[in-house]
Amino acid sequence: MSTGWVKELPFAITVTDKTGKIIEMNDSSVKTFEKYGGKTLVGKNVADIHSDRACKKITEIIETKTANSYTIEKNGVKKLVYQTPWYQNGEYAGLVELSMVIPAEMPHYVRS
């Protein structure tokens, strides 16, 4: 990634263009997707590393330009995944996916 402070953040950031082609990955994203090719995924479509079900959801996010968030657990590690459109000069430019490890039990606060 071109911005230094983003490169080593302790969560994965993957950025696509408006067609779904991966254009940026920080170090954590490269490590997360290592078994799929890591840094070599830049220039490839996100459909290349997602299931059909996930590709349908990604297509929906692209078409509706709405955010999507969920948690997963894999190999005993719980993660929060947040996918959202990004814009440049007010025009849709692609998707950003953040994926971060979260505690199995996490406090939740309701504030007024």
N, C-alpha and C positions, 0 to 999 in steps of 0.2 A: 504494500500500500504506500502511496506517496506521502501521506501525512505521518510523520514519525511517532507521535504519541499514540496513534491507533494501532501501529504495527505490533506492539508487544502487550496489548491489553489482555487480561486473563479470561477473555471469552471470544468466541468465534464471530467474526464479521465477514459475511460474504455478500458481495454486491454484484447485481446483474444489470445489463442494459434492458431496454424495453422489450427485446425479443427473448429474454431469458438467458442470454449468453453471459457467463461469468466474466466480469471485468476487473474485480479486485478481491483479494483474500488477505486477511491479516495472518500472522503466524499461527494463532490458535485455530483458525479456519483450515489452514494448510494441514495442520496436525490432525484435526477432526476428520478430514476427508482424505487422509494419507492412503488408506487402502484402495481408494478410488483413483489415486494419481496425484493427490496433493496439489502442489503449485502447477502441475501440468493441466489442471482443470481450467485454468484461466484461458478463455477463448472458446471453451466448450459450453454447451447448453446445460442448464440445471436438470433437464429431463434425462440427461445421461447418467445421473447418479441418484435418481429418485424412483420410487415405485410408481406404478400407474395411478394408484389412489392419490399419492402425493402430487403427481403431475397434474391431475384434475384440479386439486386444490390450488396449486400455483397458477394454473390457467385462470381459475376463478378470480384469484387475487389480481392478476394482471388485467382481466376484463373489467372487473368492478372497481379496481383501484382502492380496495379496502384492506385494512390490516388483518392479520390472523395471529393468534397466540395460543399456545398450548404447552403442557408439560409432558415429558416422557421420562421413562426410566429404562435404562439399558445397562446390563452388567452391574447392577447395584448402584448406578449413578443416576441421579435425578437431574433433569435439565429443564430450563424454561426456554422455549423457542418463540421468537417474535419476528414476524415477517411483515414488512410494510413497504408501500410504494415510496419512491423518492422522486423529487422533482428538481428540475433545473430551469431557471427563468420562468417558473410557473407551469412548465409542461412536464408531463409524466416522462420519467427517464429510465425507470426500471424498478428493481426490488432490492431491499436490504434485508438480510436475515441475521439476527443476533441469536446466538445459542450460548447459554451460560449454565454452569453447574450451580445447583441450588441445594440447600440442606433438605433432607428427607422430611423433616418437620420444620416449618418456618412460621414465625409469628405473623399475624395479620391484624392490622389496626384499622379501625373505622374512626375517622376524625371529623369533627364538625367545623 
